[in-house]
Amino acid sequence: MPRIIYHNGTAEPNVVEAADGTSVMRAAVANDVPGIVGECGGQAMCATCHVYVRAEHLDLLPEMSEDEEEMLECTAAPRDEKRSRLSCQIVPGPGLDPIEVDVPADQI
């Protein structure tokens, strides 16, 4: 089970053990991680699951789709050209376990 570590400005990060095949967004919503909304349910259509992926994991991520790229232009928090991703599009697995993300203060 992949481990996902969410940093959201509190003293302690939220650490979640996710079932295989579970996106970073779905794991957050299922475990009440603050700051991840996921209004569209993981369809890359809303940008309410925006996260900043920690630098050490960036090279392990799949390439960004055109839909994800477009939605990242609509984020409530400022986009970081290198680190911003939609957490619904990240599914941890071999080589990407654990993964650490920073959750922006605003999603809506």
Backbone as XML, in Angstrom:
<?xml version="1.0"?>
<chain id="A" units="angstrom">
  <residue number="1" name="MET">
    <atom name="N" x="0.839" y="-1.180" z="0.000"/>
    <atom name="CA" x="0.000" y="0.000" z="0.000"/>
    <atom name="C" x="0.886" y="1.245" z="0.000"/>
  </residue>
  <residue number="2" name="PRO">
    <atom name="N" x="0.767" y="2.063" z="-1.030"/>
    <atom name="CA" x="1.581" y="3.274" z="-1.102"/>
    <atom name="C" x="1.266" y="4.247" z="0.033"/>
  </residue>
  <residue number="3" name="ARG">
    <atom name="N" x="2.280" y="4.962" z="0.455"/>
    <atom name="CA" x="2.133" y="5.958" z="1.512"/>
    <atom name="C" x="2.165" y="7.346" z="0.881"/>
  </residue>
  <residue number="4" name="ILE">
    <atom name="N" x="1.179" y="8.177" z="1.259"/>
    <atom name="CA" x="1.089" y="9.546" z="0.763"/>
    <atom name="C" x="1.188" y="10.476" z="1.964"/>
  </residue>
  <residue number="5" name="ILE">
    <atom name="N" x="2.048" y="11.468" z="1.854"/>
    <atom name="CA" x="2.267" y="12.409" z="2.953"/>
    <atom name="C" x="1.811" y="13.789" z="2.484"/>
  </residue>
  <residue number="6" name="TYR">
    <atom name="N" x="0.799" y="14.324" z="3.179"/>
    <atom name="CA" x="0.210" y="15.621" z="2.842"/>
    <atom name="C" x="0.680" y="16.649" z="3.862"/>
  </residue>
  <residue number="7" name="HIS">
    <atom name="N" x="1.313" y="17.700" z="3.373"/>
    <atom name="CA" x="1.735" y="18.811" z="4.232"/>
    <atom name="C" x="0.754" y="19.955" z="3.983"/>
  </residue>
  <residue number="8" name="ASN">
    <atom name="N" x="0.070" y="20.403" z="5.034"/>
    <atom name="CA" x="-0.932" y="21.447" z="4.838"/>
    <atom name="C" x="-0.786" y="22.601" z="5.821"/>
  </residue>
  <residue number="9" name="GLY">
    <atom name="N" x="0.428" y="22.878" z="6.221"/>
    <atom name="CA" x="0.674" y="24.025" z="7.083"/>
    <atom name="C" x="0.499" y="23.766" z="8.559"/>
  </residue>
  <residue number="10" name="THR">
    <atom name="N" x="0.130" y="22.561" z="8.944"/>
    <atom name="CA" x="0.033" y="22.216" z="10.354"/>
    <atom name="C" x="1.362" y="21.637" z="10.806"/>
  </residue>
  <residue number="11" name="ALA">
    <atom name="N" x="1.510" y="21.492" z="12.094"/>
    <atom name="CA" x="2.772" y="20.981" z="12.641"/>
    <atom name="C" x="3.074" y="19.565" z="12.145"/>
  </residue>
  <residue number="12" name="GLU">
    <atom name="N" x="2.054" y="18.740" z="12.093"/>
    <atom name="CA" x="2.236" y="17.346" z="11.675"/>
    <atom name="C" x="1.561" y="17.108" z="10.328"/>
  </residue>
  <residue number="13" name="PRO">
    <atom name="N" x="2.239" y="16.457" z="9.401"/>
    <atom name="CA" x="1.591" y="16.138" z="8.125"/>
    <atom name="C" x="0.562" y="15.024" z="8.309"/>
  </residue>
  <residue number="14" name="ASN">
    <atom name="N" x="-0.361" y="14.927" z="7.359"/>
    <atom name="CA" x="-1.288" y="13.806" z="7.317"/>
    <atom name="C" x="-0.620" y="12.698" z="6.517"/>
  </residue>
  <residue number="15" name="VAL">
    <atom name="N" x="-0.505" y="11.522" z="7.080"/>
    <atom name="CA" x="0.106" y="10.384" z="6.403"/>
    <atom name="C" x="-0.981" y="9.346" z="6.166"/>
  </residue>
  <residue number="16" name="VAL">
    <atom name="N" x="-1.133" y="8.943" z="4.916"/>
    <atom name="CA" x="-2.195" y="8.015" z="4.533"/>
    <atom name="C" x="-1.579" y="6.819" z="3.815"/>
  </residue>
  <residue number="17" name="GLU">
    <atom name="N" x="-2.004" y="5.635" z="4.200"/>
    <atom name="CA" x="-1.672" y="4.404" z="3.473"/>
    <atom name="C" x="-2.821" y="4.175" z="2.499"/>
  </residue>
  <residue number="18" name="ALA">
    <atom name="N" x="-2.549" y="4.278" z="1.204"/>
    <atom name="CA" x="-3.593" y="4.176" z="0.189"/>
    <atom name="C" x="-3.589" y="2.791" z="-0.447"/>
  </residue>
  <residue number="19" name="ALA">
    <atom name="N" x="-4.768" y="2.340" z="-0.800"/>
    <atom name="CA" x="-4.874" y="1.079" z="-1.534"/>
    <atom name="C" x="-4.229" y="1.253" z="-2.904"/>
  </residue>
  <residue number="20" name="ASP">
    <atom name="N" x="-3.661" y="0.183" z="-3.429"/>
    <atom name="CA" x="-3.060" y="0.232" z="-4.755"/>
    <atom name="C" x="-4.077" y="0.762" z="-5.763"/>
  </residue>
  <residue number="21" name="GLY">
    <atom name="N" x="-3.632" y="1.647" z="-6.651"/>
    <atom name="CA" x="-4.502" y="2.187" z="-7.682"/>
    <atom name="C" x="-5.319" y="3.388" z="-7.255"/>
  </residue>
  <residue number="22" name="THR">
    <atom name="N" x="-5.143" y="3.839" z="-6.010"/>
    <atom name="CA" x="-5.899" y="4.981" z="-5.492"/>
    <atom name="C" x="-5.120" y="6.263" z="-5.756"/>
  </residue>
  <residue number="23" name="SER">
    <atom name="N" x="-5.804" y="7.265" z="-6.308"/>
    <atom name="CA" x="-5.137" y="8.538" z="-6.579"/>
    <atom name="C" x="-4.857" y="9.290" z="-5.286"/>
  </residue>
  <residue number="24" name="VAL">
    <atom name="N" x="-3.954" y="10.245" z="-5.365"/>
    <atom name="CA" x="-3.617" y="11.090" z="-4.218"/>
    <atom name="C" x="-4.872" y="11.835" z="-3.749"/>
  </residue>
  <residue number="25" name="MET">
    <atom name="N" x="-5.728" y="12.273" z="-4.676"/>
    <atom name="CA" x="-6.961" y="12.968" z="-4.324"/>
    <atom name="C" x="-7.943" y="12.046" z="-3.618"/>
  </residue>
  <residue number="26" name="ARG">
    <atom name="N" x="-8.204" y="10.883" z="-4.172"/>
    <atom name="CA" x="-9.176" y="9.954" z="-3.563"/>
    <atom name="C" x="-8.724" y="9.507" z="-2.172"/>
  </residue>
  <residue number="27" name="ALA">
    <atom name="N" x="-7.450" y="9.281" z="-1.998"/>
    <atom name="CA" x="-6.930" y="8.905" z="-0.677"/>
    <atom name="C" x="-7.144" y="10.037" z="0.320"/>
  </residue>
  <residue number="28" name="ALA">
    <atom name="N" x="-6.943" y="11.282" z="-0.123"/>
    <atom name="CA" x="-7.136" y="12.433" z="0.760"/>
    <atom name="C" x="-8.602" y="12.571" z="1.168"/>
  </residue>
  <residue number="29" name="VAL">
    <atom name="N" x="-9.495" y="12.497" z="0.194"/>
    <atom name="CA" x="-10.928" y="12.655" z="0.485"/>
    <atom name="C" x="-11.414" y="11.527" z="1.398"/>
  </residue>
  <residue number="30" name="ALA">
    <atom name="N" x="-11.001" y="10.304" z="1.135"/>
    <atom name="CA" x="-11.430" y="9.158" z="1.943"/>
    <atom name="C" x="-10.918" y="9.220" z="3.373"/>
  </residue>
  <residue number="31" name="ASN">
    <atom name="N" x="-9.826" y="9.961" z="3.583"/>
    <atom name="CA" x="-9.217" y="10.036" z="4.918"/>
    <atom name="C" x="-9.332" y="11.420" z="5.548"/>
  </residue>
  <residue number="32" name="ASP">
    <atom name="N" x="-10.244" y="12.236" z="5.026"/>
    <atom name="CA" x="-10.526" y="13.568" z="5.588"/>
    <atom name="C" x="-9.287" y="14.444" z="5.725"/>
  </residue>
  <residue number="33" name="VAL">
    <atom name="N" x="-8.424" y="14.404" z="4.720"/>
    <atom name="CA" x="-7.249" y="15.275" z="4.712"/>
    <atom name="C" x="-7.726" y="16.690" z="4.391"/>
  </residue>
  <residue number="34" name="PRO">
    <atom name="N" x="-7.451" y="17.646" z="5.265"/>
    <atom name="CA" x="-7.911" y="19.013" z="5.014"/>
    <atom name="C" x="-7.272" y="19.619" z="3.769"/>
  </residue>
  <residue number="35" name="GLY">
    <atom name="N" x="-8.076" y="20.379" z="3.029"/>
    <atom name="CA" x="-7.558" y="21.138" z="1.901"/>
    <atom name="C" x="-7.717" y="20.497" z="0.543"/>
  </residue>
  <residue number="36" name="ILE">
    <atom name="N" x="-8.088" y="19.238" z="0.472"/>
    <atom name="CA" x="-8.318" y="18.581" z="-0.810"/>
    <atom name="C" x="-9.830" y="18.428" z="-0.963"/>
  </residue>
  <residue number="37" name="VAL">
    <atom name="N" x="-10.392" y="19.094" z="-1.987"/>
    <atom name="CA" x="-11.840" y="19.093" z="-2.169"/>
    <atom name="C" x="-12.267" y="18.022" z="-3.165"/>
  </residue>
  <residue number="38" name="GLY">
    <atom name="N" x="-11.737" y="18.057" z="-4.356"/>
    <atom name="CA" x="-12.068" y="17.060" z="-5.371"/>
    <atom name="C" x="-13.507" y="17.133" z="-5.842"/>
  </residue>
  <residue number="39" name="GLU">
    <atom name="N" x="-13.995" y="18.328" z="-6.161"/>
    <atom name="CA" x="-15.391" y="18.516" z="-6.559"/>
    <atom name="C" x="-15.816" y="17.663" z="-7.751"/>
  </residue>
  <residue number="40" name="CYS">
    <atom name="N" x="-14.950" y="17.460" z="-8.715"/>
    <atom name="CA" x="-15.344" y="16.725" z="-9.926"/>
    <atom name="C" x="-15.176" y="15.215" z="-9.780"/>
  </residue>
  <residue number="41" name="GLY">
    <atom name="N" x="-14.708" y="14.769" z="-8.644"/>
    <atom name="CA" x="-14.577" y="13.337" z="-8.405"/>
    <atom name="C" x="-13.388" y="12.684" z="-9.084"/>
  </residue>
  <residue number="42" name="GLY">
    <atom name="N" x="-12.465" y="13.480" z="-9.568"/>
    <atom name="CA" x="-11.257" y="12.905" z="-10.153"/>
    <atom name="C" x="-11.223" y="12.896" z="-11.664"/>
  </residue>
  <residue number="43" name="GLN">
    <atom name="N" x="-12.016" y="13.747" z="-12.296"/>
    <atom name="CA" x="-12.076" y="13.784" z="-13.755"/>
    <atom name="C" x="-11.213" y="14.867" z="-14.395"/>
  </residue>
  <residue number="44" name="ALA">
    <atom name="N" x="-10.366" y="15.525" z="-13.611"/>
    <atom name="CA" x="-9.505" y="16.619" z="-14.099"/>
    <atom name="C" x="-10.337" y="17.735" z="-14.720"/>
  </residue>
  <residue number="45" name="MET">
    <atom name="N" x="-11.437" y="18.076" z="-14.034"/>
    <atom name="CA" x="-12.341" y="19.087" z="-14.567"/>
    <atom name="C" x="-12.611" y="20.239" z="-13.600"/>
  </residue>
  <residue number="46" name="CYS">
    <atom name="N" x="-11.849" y="20.345" z="-12.494"/>
    <atom name="CA" x="-12.197" y="21.416" z="-11.557"/>
    <atom name="C" x="-11.006" y="22.092" z="-10.876"/>
  </residue>
  <residue number="47" name="ALA">
    <atom name="N" x="-9.907" y="21.463" z="-10.707"/>
    <atom name="CA" x="-8.711" y="22.016" z="-10.053"/>
    <atom name="C" x="-8.859" y="22.211" z="-8.555"/>
  </residue>
  <residue number="48" name="THR">
    <atom name="N" x="-9.845" y="21.567" z="-7.908"/>
    <atom name="CA" x="-9.989" y="21.680" z="-6.452"/>
    <atom name="C" x="-9.209" y="20.604" z="-5.705"/>
  </residue>
  <residue number="49" name="CYS">
    <atom name="N" x="-8.316" y="19.936" z="-6.411"/>
    <atom name="CA" x="-7.420" y="18.968" z="-5.775"/>
    <atom name="C" x="-5.969" y="19.324" z="-6.078"/>
  </residue>
  <residue number="50" name="HIS">
    <atom name="N" x="-5.734" y="20.588" z="-6.382"/>
    <atom name="CA" x="-4.408" y="21.106" z="-6.700"/>
    <atom name="C" x="-3.436" y="20.844" z="-5.549"/>
  </residue>
  <residue number="51" name="VAL">
    <atom name="N" x="-2.262" y="20.359" z="-5.862"/>
    <atom name="CA" x="-1.194" y="20.173" z="-4.877"/>
    <atom name="C" x="0.126" y="20.614" z="-5.494"/>
  </residue>
  <residue number="52" name="TYR">
    <atom name="N" x="1.093" y="20.845" z="-4.618"/>
    <atom name="CA" x="2.471" y="21.104" z="-5.034"/>
    <atom name="C" x="3.271" y="19.854" z="-4.677"/>
  </residue>
  <residue number="53" name="VAL">
    <atom name="N" x="3.748" y="19.151" z="-5.679"/>
    <atom name="CA" x="4.513" y="17.923" z="-5.456"/>
    <atom name="C" x="5.921" y="18.315" z="-5.007"/>
  </residue>
  <residue number="54" name="ARG">
    <atom name="N" x="6.409" y="17.647" z="-3.965"/>
    <atom name="CA" x="7.759" y="17.926" z="-3.468"/>
    <atom name="C" x="8.779" y="17.554" z="-4.547"/>
  </residue>
  <residue number="55" name="ALA">
    <atom name="N" x="9.844" y="18.347" z="-4.625"/>
    <atom name="CA" x="10.824" y="18.270" z="-5.710"/>
    <atom name="C" x="11.388" y="16.874" z="-5.941"/>
  </residue>
  <residue number="56" name="GLU">
    <atom name="N" x="11.628" y="16.131" z="-4.875"/>
    <atom name="CA" x="12.268" y="14.813" z="-5.031"/>
    <atom name="C" x="11.386" y="13.796" z="-5.758"/>
  </residue>
  <residue number="57" name="HIS">
    <atom name="N" x="10.106" y="14.108" z="-5.954"/>
    <atom name="CA" x="9.186" y="13.178" z="-6.617"/>
    <atom name="C" x="8.827" y="13.596" z="-8.039"/>
  </residue>
  <residue number="58" name="LEU">
    <atom name="N" x="9.224" y="14.776" z="-8.447"/>
    <atom name="CA" x="8.785" y="15.320" z="-9.739"/>
    <atom name="C" x="9.184" y="14.461" z="-10.931"/>
  </residue>
  <residue number="59" name="ASP">
    <atom name="N" x="10.383" y="13.942" z="-10.941"/>
    <atom name="CA" x="10.846" y="13.148" z="-12.081"/>
    <atom name="C" x="10.157" y="11.795" z="-12.180"/>
  </residue>
  <residue number="60" name="LEU">
    <atom name="N" x="9.440" y="11.391" z="-11.154"/>
    <atom name="CA" x="8.780" y="10.092" z="-11.138"/>
    <atom name="C" x="7.323" y="10.162" z="-11.581"/>
  </residue>
  <residue number="61" name="LEU">
    <atom name="N" x="6.811" y="11.378" z="-11.797"/>
    <atom name="CA" x="5.406" y="11.552" z="-12.158"/>
    <atom name="C" x="5.171" y="11.267" z="-13.635"/>
  </residue>
  <residue number="62" name="PRO">
    <atom name="N" x="3.956" y="10.805" z="-13.967"/>
    <atom name="CA" x="3.630" y="10.656" z="-15.388"/>
    <atom name="C" x="3.531" y="12.033" z="-16.037"/>
  </residue>
  <residue number="63" name="GLU">
    <atom name="N" x="3.651" y="12.072" z="-17.335"/>
    <atom name="CA" x="3.537" y="13.332" z="-18.059"/>
    <atom name="C" x="2.143" y="13.920" z="-17.881"/>
  </residue>
  <residue number="64" name="MET">
    <atom name="N" x="2.074" y="15.226" z="-17.833"/>
    <atom name="CA" x="0.816" y="15.921" z="-17.640"/>
    <atom name="C" x="-0.003" y="15.907" z="-18.937"/>
  </residue>
  <residue number="65" name="SER">
    <atom name="N" x="-1.298" y="15.626" z="-18.807"/>
    <atom name="CA" x="-2.184" y="15.645" z="-19.975"/>
    <atom name="C" x="-2.572" y="17.083" z="-20.319"/>
  </residue>
  <residue number="66" name="GLU">
    <atom name="N" x="-3.116" y="17.278" z="-21.503"/>
    <atom name="CA" x="-3.595" y="18.602" z="-21.911"/>
    <atom name="C" x="-4.722" y="19.074" z="-20.992"/>
  </residue>
  <residue number="67" name="ASP">
    <atom name="N" x="-5.616" y="18.153" z="-20.590"/>
    <atom name="CA" x="-6.722" y="18.513" z="-19.699"/>
    <atom name="C" x="-6.200" y="19.000" z="-18.350"/>
  </residue>
  <residue number="68" name="GLU">
    <atom name="N" x="-5.222" y="18.291" z="-17.804"/>
    <atom name="CA" x="-4.656" y="18.706" z="-16.523"/>
    <atom name="C" x="-3.972" y="20.064" z="-16.662"/>
  </residue>
  <residue number="69" name="GLU">
    <atom name="N" x="-3.217" y="20.228" z="-17.724"/>
    <atom name="CA" x="-2.531" y="21.501" z="-17.984"/>
    <atom name="C" x="-3.539" y="22.650" z="-18.027"/>
  </residue>
  <residue number="70" name="GLU">
    <atom name="N" x="-4.644" y="22.439" z="-18.703"/>
    <atom name="CA" x="-5.681" y="23.471" z="-18.806"/>
    <atom name="C" x="-6.310" y="23.780" z="-17.452"/>
  </residue>
  <residue number="71" name="MET">
    <atom name="N" x="-6.608" y="22.763" z="-16.674"/>
    <atom name="CA" x="-7.237" y="22.975" z="-15.364"/>
    <atom name="C" x="-6.301" y="23.679" z="-14.390"/>
  </residue>
  <residue number="72" name="LEU">
    <atom name="N" x="-5.023" y="23.459" z="-14.511"/>
    <atom name="CA" x="-4.072" y="24.122" z="-13.618"/>
    <atom name="C" x="-4.017" y="25.631" z="-13.846"/>
  </residue>
  <residue number="73" name="GLU">
    <atom name="N" x="-4.580" y="26.093" z="-14.950"/>
    <atom name="CA" x="-4.691" y="27.531" z="-15.181"/>
    <atom name="C" x="-5.829" y="28.133" z="-14.354"/>
  </residue>
  <residue number="74" name="CYS">
    <atom name="N" x="-6.640" y="27.293" z="-13.716"/>
    <atom name="CA" x="-7.831" y="27.739" z="-12.978"/>
    <atom name="C" x="-7.699" y="27.547" z="-11.470"/>
  </residue>
  <residue number="75" name="THR">
    <atom name="N" x="-6.525" y="27.334" z="-10.959"/>
    <atom name="CA" x="-6.367" y="27.065" z="-9.531"/>
    <atom name="C" x="-6.592" y="28.315" z="-8.694"/>
  </residue>
  <residue number="76" name="ALA">
    <atom name="N" x="-7.127" y="28.110" z="-7.486"/>
    <atom name="CA" x="-7.354" y="29.228" z="-6.561"/>
    <atom name="C" x="-6.029" y="29.747" z="-6.007"/>
  </residue>
  <residue number="77" name="ALA">
    <atom name="N" x="-5.132" y="28.845" z="-5.697"/>
    <atom name="CA" x="-3.790" y="29.216" z="-5.213"/>
    <atom name="C" x="-2.873" y="29.376" z="-6.424"/>
  </residue>
  <residue number="78" name="PRO">
    <atom name="N" x="-1.840" y="30.176" z="-6.304"/>
    <atom name="CA" x="-0.938" y="30.382" z="-7.442"/>
    <atom name="C" x="-0.345" y="29.072" z="-7.957"/>
  </residue>
  <residue number="79" name="ARG">
    <atom name="N" x="-0.259" y="28.972" z="-9.255"/>
    <atom name="CA" x="0.342" y="27.793" z="-9.877"/>
    <atom name="C" x="1.855" y="27.912" z="-9.846"/>
  </residue>
  <residue number="80" name="ASP">
    <atom name="N" x="2.501" y="26.802" z="-9.526"/>
    <atom name="CA" x="3.951" y="26.688" z="-9.604"/>
    <atom name="C" x="4.226" y="25.874" z="-10.872"/>
  </residue>
  <residue number="81" name="GLU">
    <atom name="N" x="4.905" y="26.463" z="-11.829"/>
    <atom name="CA" x="5.114" y="25.816" z="-13.128"/>
    <atom name="C" x="5.792" y="24.452" z="-13.029"/>
  </residue>
  <residue number="82" name="LYS">
    <atom name="N" x="6.593" y="24.240" z="-12.005"/>
    <atom name="CA" x="7.294" y="22.964" z="-11.853"/>
    <atom name="C" x="6.544" y="21.985" z="-10.957"/>
  </residue>
  <residue number="83" name="ARG">
    <atom name="N" x="5.963" y="22.467" z="-9.878"/>
    <atom name="CA" x="5.458" y="21.571" z="-8.831"/>
    <atom name="C" x="3.943" y="21.362" z="-8.825"/>
  </residue>
  <residue number="84" name="SER">
    <atom name="N" x="3.165" y="22.227" z="-9.476"/>
    <atom name="CA" x="1.710" y="22.113" z="-9.430"/>
    <atom name="C" x="1.216" y="20.937" z="-10.256"/>
  </residue>
  <residue number="85" name="ARG">
    <atom name="N" x="0.339" y="20.146" z="-9.629"/>
    <atom name="CA" x="-0.339" y="19.039" z="-10.315"/>
    <atom name="C" x="-1.727" y="18.896" z="-9.713"/>
  </residue>
  <residue number="86" name="LEU">
    <atom name="N" x="-2.616" y="18.225" z="-10.440"/>
    <atom name="CA" x="-3.905" y="17.843" z="-9.886"/>
    <atom name="C" x="-3.711" y="16.491" z="-9.217"/>
  </residue>
  <residue number="87" name="SER">
    <atom name="N" x="-4.074" y="16.415" z="-7.952"/>
    <atom name="CA" x="-3.827" y="15.172" z="-7.214"/>
    <atom name="C" x="-4.690" y="14.018" z="-7.714"/>
  </residue>
  <residue number="88" name="CYS">
    <atom name="N" x="-5.757" y="14.317" z="-8.442"/>
    <atom name="CA" x="-6.579" y="13.243" z="-9.012"/>
    <atom name="C" x="-5.859" y="12.531" z="-10.146"/>
  </residue>
  <residue number="89" name="GLN">
    <atom name="N" x="-4.813" y="13.135" z="-10.671"/>
    <atom name="CA" x="-4.076" y="12.554" z="-11.792"/>
    <atom name="C" x="-2.793" y="11.846" z="-11.364"/>
  </residue>
  <residue number="90" name="ILE">
    <atom name="N" x="-2.569" y="11.756" z="-10.064"/>
    <atom name="CA" x="-1.364" y="11.103" z="-9.547"/>
    <atom name="C" x="-1.771" y="9.831" z="-8.815"/>
  </residue>
  <residue number="91" name="VAL">
    <atom name="N" x="-1.312" y="8.697" z="-9.308"/>
    <atom name="CA" x="-1.577" y="7.414" z="-8.671"/>
    <atom name="C" x="-0.233" y="6.836" z="-8.243"/>
  </residue>
  <residue number="92" name="PRO">
    <atom name="N" x="0.035" y="6.838" z="-6.929"/>
    <atom name="CA" x="1.315" y="6.306" z="-6.449"/>
    <atom name="C" x="1.465" y="4.826" z="-6.791"/>
  </residue>
  <residue number="93" name="GLY">
    <atom name="N" x="2.686" y="4.424" z="-6.946"/>
    <atom name="CA" x="2.978" y="3.025" z="-7.232"/>
    <atom name="C" x="4.465" y="2.799" z="-7.084"/>
  </residue>
  <residue number="94" name="PRO">
    <atom name="N" x="4.983" y="1.750" z="-7.688"/>
    <atom name="CA" x="6.410" y="1.466" z="-7.587"/>
    <atom name="C" x="7.249" y="2.681" z="-7.975"/>
  </residue>
  <residue number="95" name="GLY">
    <atom name="N" x="8.193" y="3.017" z="-7.137"/>
    <atom name="CA" x="9.045" y="4.165" z="-7.379"/>
    <atom name="C" x="8.459" y="5.473" z="-6.883"/>
  </residue>
  <residue number="96" name="LEU">
    <atom name="N" x="7.179" y="5.503" z="-6.644"/>
    <atom name="CA" x="6.506" y="6.714" z="-6.181"/>
    <atom name="C" x="5.831" y="6.419" z="-4.843"/>
  </residue>
  <residue number="97" name="ASP">
    <atom name="N" x="6.577" y="5.758" z="-3.980"/>
    <atom name="CA" x="6.086" y="5.382" z="-2.659"/>
    <atom name="C" x="7.238" y="5.509" z="-1.668"/>
  </residue>
  <residue number="98" name="PRO">
    <atom name="N" x="7.171" y="6.456" z="-0.780"/>
    <atom name="CA" x="6.073" y="7.398" z="-0.560"/>
    <atom name="C" x="6.142" y="8.564" z="-1.542"/>
  </residue>
  <residue number="99" name="ILE">
    <atom name="N" x="5.069" y="9.349" z="-1.558"/>
    <atom name="CA" x="5.041" y="10.616" z="-2.283"/>
    <atom name="C" x="4.617" y="11.688" z="-1.288"/>
  </residue>
  <residue number="100" name="GLU">
    <atom name="N" x="5.245" y="12.849" z="-1.390"/>
    <atom name="CA" x="4.912" y="13.960" z="-0.497"/>
    <atom name="C" x="4.419" y="15.140" z="-1.329"/>
  </residue>
  <residue number="101" name="VAL">
    <atom name="N" x="3.318" y="15.742" z="-0.839"/>
    <atom name="CA" x="2.738" y="16.900" z="-1.512"/>
    <atom name="C" x="2.428" y="17.982" z="-0.493"/>
  </residue>
  <residue number="102" name="ASP">
    <atom name="N" x="2.491" y="19.222" z="-0.948"/>
    <atom name="CA" x="2.072" y="20.363" z="-0.146"/>
    <atom name="C" x="0.688" y="20.774" z="-0.630"/>
  </residue>
  <residue number="103" name="VAL">
    <atom name="N" x="-0.230" y="20.931" z="0.311"/>
    <atom name="CA" x="-1.601" y="21.302" z="-0.013"/>
    <atom name="C" x="-1.732" y="22.821" z="0.094"/>
  </residue>
  <residue number="104" name="PRO">
    <atom name="N" x="-2.199" y="23.487" z="-0.979"/>
    <atom name="CA" x="-2.352" y="24.942" z="-0.906"/>
    <atom name="C" x="-3.407" y="25.341" z="0.109"/>
  </residue>
  <residue number="105" name="ALA">
    <atom name="N" x="-3.302" y="26.575" z="0.590"/>
    <atom name="CA" x="-4.264" y="27.080" z="1.574"/>
    <atom name="C" x="-5.658" y="27.234" z="0.976"/>
  </residue>
  <residue number="106" name="ASP">
    <atom name="N" x="-5.749" y="27.526" z="-0.325"/>
    <atom name="CA" x="-7.044" y="27.735" z="-0.976"/>
    <atom name="C" x="-7.228" y="26.795" z="-2.132"/>
  </residue>
  <residue number="107" name="GLN">
    <atom name="N" x="-8.452" y="26.247" z="-2.245"/>
    <atom name="CA" x="-8.808" y="25.401" z="-3.395"/>
    <atom name="C" x="-9.996" y="25.993" z="-4.161"/>
  </residue>
  <residue number="108" name="ILE">
    <atom name="N" x="-10.751" y="26.822" z="-3.506"/>
    <atom name="CA" x="-11.969" y="27.385" z="-4.130"/>
    <atom name="C" x="-11.893" y="28.894" z="-4.110"/>
  </residue>
</chain>
